[in-house]
Amino acid sequence: YTSILQTMRIERIDNEGTSQGRIKRINRCVLRLYKAKQFKYGSTPEGKLKELVFDTLFSGDKEVDFPPGWNREGYITIINDKPLPLGIVAIIPEVGVN
């Protein structure tokens, strides 16, 4: 059993207007977790993913660097492919728009 969380496209408004359709990069994220043990994260399920493993169940904020790469979508994907607990309370991204 695999669960996949994928956000909607990131929106950021600046002096040039909306970021929809513009090239963007998610530099890092703060993930607010509840009883998390192990999961993978990245831009898309098919792309490069990083894995995060905790020794014990973790609740709190965890800052993570995102896999490198620019794209127009700006998705954040979290995958749990093990029968382990994972609660995502919030995803707070740092986004660069080109």
Accessible surface in RSA format (square Angstrom, percent):
REM  Atomic radii and reference values for relative SASA: ProtOr
REM  Chains: A
REM  Algorithm: Lee & Richards
REM  Probe-radius: 1.40
REM  Slices: 20
REM RES _ NUM      All-atoms   Total-Side   Main-Chain    Non-polar    All polar
REM                ABS   REL    ABS   REL    ABS   REL    ABS   REL    ABS   REL
RES TYR A   1   231.02 107.9 165.89  94.4  65.13 169.5 136.63 102.7  94.39 116.4
RES THR A   2    72.39  51.5  48.47  49.1  23.92  57.0  25.75  34.6  46.64  70.5
RES SER A   3    46.85  39.6  41.58  55.5   5.27  12.1  32.84  69.9  14.01  19.6
RES ILE A   4    95.35  54.3  59.33  44.2  36.02  86.8  60.56  43.6  34.79  94.4
RES LEU A   5    69.02  38.4  62.41  44.7   6.61  16.6  67.87  47.7   1.15   3.1
RES GLN A   6    82.21  46.0  50.82  37.1  31.38  74.7  13.05  27.8  69.16  52.5
RES THR A   7    35.57  25.3  24.58  24.9  10.99  26.2  32.70  43.9   2.87   4.3
RES MET A   8   169.05  87.5 157.21 104.0  11.84  28.2 121.76 103.5  47.29  62.7
RES ARG A   9   126.90  53.3 110.27  56.2  16.63  39.6  19.02  26.0 107.88  65.4
RES ILE A  10    24.21  13.8  21.17  15.8   3.04   7.3  24.21  17.4   0.00   0.0
RES GLU A  11    83.20  47.8  54.23  41.0  28.97  69.0  50.12  96.9  33.09  27.0
RES ARG A  12    95.96  40.3  91.26  46.5   4.70  11.2  35.61  48.7  60.35  36.6
RES ILE A  13   134.39  76.5 106.59  79.4  27.80  67.0 106.59  76.8  27.80  75.4
RES ASP A  14    48.86  34.2  28.91  28.8  19.95  47.2  30.38  71.5  18.48  18.4
RES ASN A  15   163.72 112.9 124.08 119.9  39.65  95.5  36.12  86.9 127.60 123.3
RES GLU A  16   140.72  80.8 105.30  79.7  35.42  84.3  43.16  83.5  97.56  79.7
RES GLY A  17    28.61  35.3   0.00   N/A  28.61  35.3  27.72  76.1   0.89   2.0
RES THR A  18    65.86  46.8  59.06  59.9   6.80  16.2  57.31  77.0   8.55  12.9
RES SER A  19     0.15   0.1   0.15   0.2   0.00   0.0   0.13   0.3   0.02   0.0
RES GLN A  20    77.19  43.2  62.78  45.9  14.40  34.3  40.92  87.1  36.27  27.5
RES GLY A  21    47.69  58.8   0.00   N/A  47.69  58.8  32.69  89.7  15.00  33.6
RES ARG A  22    46.37  19.5  44.14  22.5   2.23   5.3  40.06  54.8   6.31   3.8
RES ILE A  23    64.21  36.5  62.50  46.6   1.71   4.1  62.50  45.0   1.71   4.6
RES LYS A  24     2.04   1.0   1.02   0.6   1.02   2.4   0.19   0.2   1.85   2.0
RES ARG A  25    48.07  20.2  45.99  23.4   2.08   5.0   7.77  10.6  40.30  24.4
RES ILE A  26     7.72   4.4   3.76   2.8   3.95   9.5   3.76   2.7   3.95  10.7
RES ASN A  27    44.62  30.8  40.63  39.3   3.98   9.6   9.76  23.5  34.86  33.7
RES ARG A  28    86.23  36.2  86.06  43.9   0.17   0.4  11.96  16.3  74.27  45.0
RES CYS A  29     0.92   0.7   0.10   0.1   0.82   1.9   0.92   2.3   0.00   0.0
RES VAL A  30    41.40  27.2  41.20  37.3   0.21   0.5  41.20  35.8   0.21   0.6
RES LEU A  31     1.96   1.1   1.96   1.4   0.00   0.0   1.96   1.4   0.00   0.0
RES ARG A  32    99.51  41.8  99.51  50.7   0.00   0.0  26.06  35.6  73.45  44.5
RES LEU A  33     4.16   2.3   0.00   0.0   4.16  10.5   0.00   0.0   4.16  11.2
RES TYR A  34   119.32  55.7 118.45  67.4   0.87   2.3  88.59  66.6  30.73  37.9
RES LYS A  35    96.91  47.3  96.81  59.4   0.09   0.2  46.79  42.1  50.12  53.4
RES ALA A  36     0.00   0.0   0.00   0.0   0.00   0.0   0.00   0.0   0.00   0.0
RES LYS A  37    52.07  25.4  52.07  32.0   0.00   0.0  36.57  32.9  15.50  16.5
RES GLN A  38    29.18  16.3  28.61  20.9   0.57   1.4   2.05   4.4  27.13  20.6
RES PHE A  39     3.18   1.6   0.00   0.0   3.18   8.3   3.18   1.9   0.00   0.0
RES LYS A  40    56.21  27.4  56.21  34.5   0.00   0.0  18.96  17.1  37.25  39.7
RES TYR A  41    12.15   5.7  12.15   6.9   0.00   0.0   1.79   1.3  10.36  12.8
RES GLY A  42     0.00   0.0   0.00   N/A   0.00   0.0   0.00   0.0   0.00   0.0
RES SER A  43    28.98  24.5  28.21  37.6   0.77   1.8  14.11  30.0  14.87  20.8
RES THR A  44    40.52  28.8  40.52  41.1   0.00   0.0  31.75  42.6   8.77  13.3
RES PRO A  45    43.55  31.7  27.11  24.7  16.44  59.8  27.25  22.5  16.30 101.3
RES GLU A  46   153.96  88.4 116.28  88.0  37.68  89.7  74.84 144.8  79.12  64.6
RES GLY A  47    35.95  44.3   0.00   N/A  35.95  44.3  25.97  71.3   9.98  22.3
RES LYS A  48   146.17  71.3 124.89  76.6  21.28  50.7  85.82  77.2  60.35  64.3
RES LEU A  49    53.25  29.7  24.78  17.7  28.47  71.6  24.79  17.4  28.45  76.6
RES LYS A  50    77.01  37.6  72.29  44.4   4.72  11.2  48.10  43.3  28.91  30.8
RES GLU A  51    89.07  51.1  56.67  42.9  32.40  77.1  17.38  33.6  71.69  58.5
RES LEU A  52    28.19  15.7  27.45  19.6   0.74   1.9  28.19  19.8   0.00   0.0
RES VAL A  53    88.81  58.4  61.67  55.8  27.14  65.4  61.67  53.6  27.14  73.6
RES PHE A  54    24.62  12.3  21.38  13.2   3.24   8.4  24.32  14.7   0.30   0.9
RES ASP A  55   139.01  97.4 113.05 112.5  25.97  61.4  34.82  82.0 104.19 103.9
RES THR A  56   102.61  73.0  96.08  97.4   6.53  15.6  73.95  99.3  28.66  43.3
RES LEU A  57    91.69  51.1  67.38  48.2  24.31  61.1  67.44  47.4  24.24  65.2
RES PHE A  58    57.41  28.7  54.40  33.7   3.01   7.8  57.41  34.8   0.00   0.0
RES SER A  59    65.43  55.3  38.34  51.2  27.09  62.4  32.40  69.0  33.03  46.3
RES GLY A  60    29.32  36.2   0.00   N/A  29.32  36.2  27.81  76.3   1.51   3.4
RES ASP A  61    74.04  51.9  48.21  48.0  25.83  61.1  22.38  52.7  51.66  51.5
RES LYS A  62    72.32  35.3  71.37  43.8   0.95   2.3  16.70  15.0  55.63  59.3
RES GLU A  63   105.48  60.6  82.88  62.7  22.60  53.8  27.02  52.3  78.46  64.1
RES VAL A  64     8.15   5.4   3.45   3.1   4.70  11.3   8.15   7.1   0.00   0.0
RES ASP A  65    79.61  55.8  73.77  73.4   5.84  13.8  18.17  42.8  61.44  61.3
RES PHE A  66     6.84   3.4   2.73   1.7   4.11  10.7   2.73   1.7   4.11  11.8
RES PRO A  67     8.33   6.1   4.72   4.3   3.61  13.1   4.72   3.9   3.61  22.4
RES PRO A  68    97.85  71.3  76.85  70.1  21.00  76.4  77.03  63.6  20.81 129.4
RES GLY A  69    42.80  52.8   0.00   N/A  42.80  52.8  33.10  90.8   9.70  21.7
RES TRP A  70   133.47  53.6 103.51  50.1  29.96  70.3  81.06  43.2  52.41  85.0
RES ASN A  71    46.39  32.0  39.55  38.2   6.85  16.5  25.19  60.6  21.20  20.5
RES ARG A  72   128.90  54.1 124.27  63.3   4.63  11.0  43.79  59.8  85.11  51.6
RES GLU A  73    64.51  37.0  64.39  48.7   0.13   0.3  12.52  24.2  51.99  42.4
RES GLY A  74     2.03   2.5   0.00   N/A   2.03   2.5   2.03   5.6   0.00   0.0
RES TYR A  75    44.74  20.9  44.13  25.1   0.61   1.6  22.80  17.1  21.94  27.0
RES ILE A  76     1.64   0.9   1.64   1.2   0.00   0.0   1.64   1.2   0.00   0.0
RES THR A  77     0.00   0.0   0.00   0.0   0.00   0.0   0.00   0.0   0.00   0.0
RES ILE A  78     3.32   1.9   1.73   1.3   1.58   3.8   1.73   1.2   1.58   4.3
RES ILE A  79    13.50   7.7  13.40  10.0   0.10   0.2  13.40   9.6   0.10   0.3
RES ASN A  80    17.19  11.9  14.77  14.3   2.42   5.8   1.48   3.6  15.71  15.2
RES ASP A  81    51.75  36.2  31.27  31.1  20.47  48.4   9.73  22.9  42.02  41.9
RES LYS A  82    87.42  42.6  81.63  50.1   5.79  13.8  50.43  45.4  36.99  39.4
RES PRO A  83   140.04 102.1 102.78  93.7  37.26 135.4 119.41  98.6  20.63 128.2
RES LEU A  84    58.68  32.7  48.66  34.8  10.02  25.2  51.14  35.9   7.54  20.3
RES PRO A  85    63.60  46.3  51.32  46.8  12.27  44.6  62.82  51.9   0.77   4.8
RES LEU A  86    44.10  24.6   9.78   7.0  34.31  86.3  10.50   7.4  33.60  90.4
RES GLY A  87    21.79  26.9   0.00   N/A  21.79  26.9  20.53  56.3   1.26   2.8
RES ILE A  88    46.42  26.4  13.63  10.2  32.80  79.0  13.72   9.9  32.71  88.8
RES VAL A  89    98.00  64.5  65.76  59.5  32.24  77.7  70.90  61.6  27.10  73.5
RES ALA A  90    30.40  28.0  22.13  34.1   8.27  18.8  30.40  42.8   0.00   0.0
RES ILE A  91    39.20  22.3  15.09  11.2  24.11  58.1  15.09  10.9  24.11  65.4
RES ILE A  92    79.17  45.1  75.46  56.2   3.71   8.9  76.52  55.1   2.65   7.2
RES PRO A  93    46.47  33.9  26.46  24.1  20.01  72.7  26.90  22.2  19.57 121.6
RES GLU A  94    77.57  44.5  71.99  54.5   5.58  13.3  39.54  76.5  38.02  31.0
RES VAL A  95    22.33  14.7   6.50   5.9  15.83  38.1   6.50   5.6  15.83  42.9
RES GLY A  96    18.96  23.4   0.00   N/A  18.96  23.4  18.96  52.0   0.00   0.0
RES VAL A  97    29.88  19.7   0.86   0.8  29.02  69.9   0.86   0.7  29.02  78.7
RES ASN A  98   120.99  83.4  86.43  83.5  34.56  83.2  27.81  66.9  93.18  90.1
END  Absolute sums over single chains surface
CHAIN  1 A     5978.6       4616.9       1361.7       3224.6       2753.9
END  Absolute sums over all chains
TOTAL          5978.6       4616.9       1361.7       3224.6       2753.9
